[in-house]
Amino acid sequence: MRLLTVVVTLWLATGALAAEAPNGFVSLFNGSNLDGWVVAGNPEGFTALNGRIHSDGGKGGDWIRSAKQYGNFVLRLDWMLSKVGNSGIFIRNGPRGGGFEVQLLAPWTPRRDDLHCTGSIYGHVAANPRPDETPLRWRKLEVSAEYKHITVKIDGVQCSQADYDQVPSMKDLALAGYVGMQDSHTGEGEWVEFRNVEIEDLDQEPGFVAQGLASSDPTVRRVAYDNAIKLGPPMVGPLLDMLTRGGAAERHVAEMALERIAANASAPGAEAQAVAVQASLVARLSAHESGAAEDRVCAARLLGLVGRSDQRTVAALEKALQENGPVSDAALGAMQRIPGQAVTMALIHALRQASSWQQPALLVALGARKDEAAIAVIADTARSGTGDVQLAAVRALGMVGSAKAIPILRRIAAGAAGAVRQAVADALIVLIDAKGLDDDARLEALRAARELAVTDAQKAAAGIAQ
Amino acid sequence: MRVSRRRFLGAAAAGLAEAGLGFPAVAQVAKAISPNEKIVVAHVGVGGMGMAHVQWFASMPDVETAAVCDVDTSHAAAALGRLKEIRPDTRAVVESDFRRLLDRPDIDVITYATPDHWHALNAILSFQAGKHVYGEKPLSYDIAEGQAMLKACRRYRRVFQLGTQIHAGENYHRVVELVRSGVLGAIHTVRLWKVGGDVPAGFPADSEPPPTLDWDLWLGPAPKRPYNPRICPFMFRYYWDYSGGVFADFWCHVADLAFWALNLGAPRTASATGSDPLDDMVTTPGFMDAEFEFANLKMYWHSRVPELPTAGGRELGIQFVGTQGELVADYDTRVIFLDGKQLQDLPEVPVSLPRSLGHQRNFLDCVKTGSQPESAIAHATRMTLPMHMATIAYRLGRKVTWDAQRAEFVGDDAANRTRHRPYRAPWSLPG
C-alpha cells in the first residue's frame, strides 16, 4: 500500500512536469446510450449497446456527431466493419460538411485506390503505407489534429498525414468543428461498430495553446489567441512567461491575450474567474526574479482591473512599490484603481516609509483614491514637507474632494508664498466642484480661493472682478 | 426662529449663484483682450497637425506668435522656419517643455496638437495659468480627463475650442438645418463610419530615441517604455496607451454632426466588437463596430462601409434615418432621400444658422468677445463620452451601461475603474 502511494505520487509528479498531460483523454461515449451525440439523419441509423455504437446499412443514419466542436485534439477509437462495410470518421465538420473524412473501409471489388482506402484522408491524401483492411476484427484509429497538421494512425502505425498549406484541396478547410462517425452506408446487412471513443482536447491545455501563440503562422496565432481567451485563468501563468522570454511578436500577442482574460474575469458575475486570475497575478508580482520584469509590470497593471483589496494582493502591491521603475509605477497605478480602505492604509504606510523623492507620487495616488481616510496624513505632509513633496500634498488635498481639506489648505496658505500659495488656490478651486461637498462646503472653498487667488485665472475662478 | 429646510436651501442656492458657483449654460468668459489688441499665441506639439496650427494662426492679422514648442526640437525648429516664411519679422521662440509657456504672462492662447494622452494636461494647466485654448481632437484620453477639462474650463472662465475644423464648413451647417427642420421625421437611427484600422507596423526593435527628442516628456503621464520608431512620430494613434485607433481619430469629426444636429445627451449603453491586431505591434483594433442606445434612437459606428444602398461607397459618412426620410453626408457632400427621390437640398428649409468665419477665426473672435466658440467644451465633452464608452466596451468585451446623473457605469466595478488611467508620476490630473 505504501509502495503504491509512492508510485502514484511519482507518476503524478512526472505527469505534471511532462509537456503533455499523461492522460488528458475523456470518453465521448458512455457505453449504454447516445447521450451527448447528435444523429444527423434517421435516429434509428445508430444504436448503442454493450459498450458499442452500432450502425446498420440502409437505415439512413447519415452521420453521428459530438455535441461539442473541437479544434485541436487527439481522437481515439476502435472500429469494426462487416464484410463489405464502408464508414469513416469526420473531423472538424460543420452541420453540413466543411471538414474531412478519414476513410474506414472493408476490401471492395473493385479495389479502391489509396486516396479512398482505409486510413486515407478521403480524396485529399492517400494512405501510405496502406493498412490491412480485413473486416470483422477490431482495429484502433488515432487521428491527431493540431492546427493545420493532421496525422492518422491505425493500430499504432502512421498511415497518412497532411498539412493544410501543402495540400491544395485542404487549404480552405475549417480549423474546428464536430467529430463524428459515418453510418454504415453500404446496403442492408452491412454494419459498422465503434467502441472506446475518447478525445484529448488540446485546446484545454495551456502549454499547447501557448505554443500556438508563438507560431509564425498568423492563422494559427489567431486560433490560439481565441482559445487562450476562452481558456482564461489557467493561461495567465504561461502568458506571463511568454512576456519574459518571447520575441517581440510573441510578447505582443501574450499581452493582448492577458488583457482580454483579465477583462473577462472583471465582468460582473465572473467572481470565480476573477479570483483565479488575481491569484496568478499576485503570485507573479510576488515572485522575485532578476532580469526582465515585463511579466511583473503586466501583472501589477492588470491587478488594477481585476484586483481586490485582500491582504495578499495589497501586500504584494505595497512591496512592489519599493522597487524602482515600471514595476512600482504599475503597482502604484493599480493601487489608485482598487477600491477598499486596505489599499489606502497600505499607501499611507508606504508614504511614511518612503524617501522624499518617492513621496510626491504616493501623495498623488492617495489623492486620486478620493478616500477621506488619507486626509490627515496628506495634511501632515503638506505642513511638514518642502518643495515637490509639499506641492504634491497640496494637490492631493484638492483631489481627495473632502470638506475637511478646506481649513487645512487655508492654514497652509497662511504661511506660504509663490508656487505653494498658487497650488493651494488651485486645489481650493478644484474643491468648489468636488462631488462629495455640500453647498456650504463649496461656498467655503470658493471664499477661501477668493482670499488667496494670485493669478488672473484664479481670480476669475473665484469670481473676483479683474 | 425656525428656518425651514426649503428656505435654507433656497438661500444657499442664491448665494452660490451670486458667487458664480453654479455653471451657467454658456459660461461667461472674463474679457481680457480688447478688440484692437493682438492675441499672443503659442503652439504646443508642432510636428504633424501642429504645423497647420502654426500656419493657420500666423495668417491671422490679429495674432502674434510667441512660441513654438515641441518635445522634439527638430519639429520646433522646422515650425519656426515655416513661421518665418509667413511672418519674417516674428519674434517667436522655440521651447521644448510647454510648462515654460505657462509662466509667460504675455501669452493669451495655447494651441496644442500633441498626442491624445497629453490633451487634458495641456488644456487644464493652460486654463490654470489663465490661457485660452485651441486643442486638437479627440478631447481627452479618458472619461475623467474630459470631466476635469470641462470643470476647469468653466471654473477658470476660459475659451476652449476643440479643433474639429470640419464643423465650420457650409455642408455641416446645412445638414444640421435640414435634420432639425423635421423633413426627415423623427430620427431613430444614426450610422457613423470611417474605413480603416489595419496598420502594417510590423515589430521593429525598440531603440534609442532620436537625440532631438525628449522621450520621457513625450510619454508624460503614460507608462514608461523604451522608444520605438513605430510609436513616435505619428503612429501613437494606434496604441491604447496613447490613443484609440482610427476610431478615436475620426469619431469626433463624424459624431460632431450627429450631436450638433440632434442635440444628443449621453447614451445609455455602448457595446463594441472588432479584431485585436496580432500581426503588428499596434494594439488598437484592425476594425471596430460599436452600437449605442440613446433615449430615442440607436447609433452605430462602423469601420467598414456599411452595406447600405444609400452609403454610396463613401469611406466616411453619417446617415440619419427618420420616419419620413433619410440623409447621408460626409464632410463636403450630402444626399437627401425623400419620397423616393434623391435631393441635394430642400429650398423650403430656411437658412437659420449663422455661418462660421472659420474654425480658428471663430475661436479668436470668442477670445475677444468672451462668448463660447462653435466647438465649445460642453459640446466636445458630450460628444466624446460615447467614444470613451465604446472603447471601454471594446476593451472589456462587454456592453456597458452609463448613469449620466452619477457619471458612472452601472453595476460594473471594472468599467468604473477604467474611467481614468492613473498618471505616471510626477504628473497628476487636477480634479
Interface residues (C-beta under 8 A of the other chain):
Chain A: P218 R221 R222 Y225 G247 A248 A249 H252 V253 M256 E259 R260 A263 N264 S266 A267 P268 R301 G304 L305 V306 G325 P326 D329 A330 L332 G333 Q336 R337 I338 P339 P360 A361 V364 A365 G367 A368 D388 A392 R395 A396 G398 M399 D426 I429 V430 I432 D433 D439 D440 R442 L443 L446 T455 D456 A457 Q458 A460 A461 G463 Q466
Chain B: L9 A12 A13 G15 L16 A19 G20 L21 A30 A32 F127 Q128 A129 G130 K131 K151 R155 Y156 R157 R158 F203 A205 P223 K224 R225 D276 P277 L278 D279 M281 T283 R395 L396 G397 R398 G411 D412 D413 A414 R417 T418 H420 R421 P422 Y423 R424 A425 P426 S428 L429 P430 G431
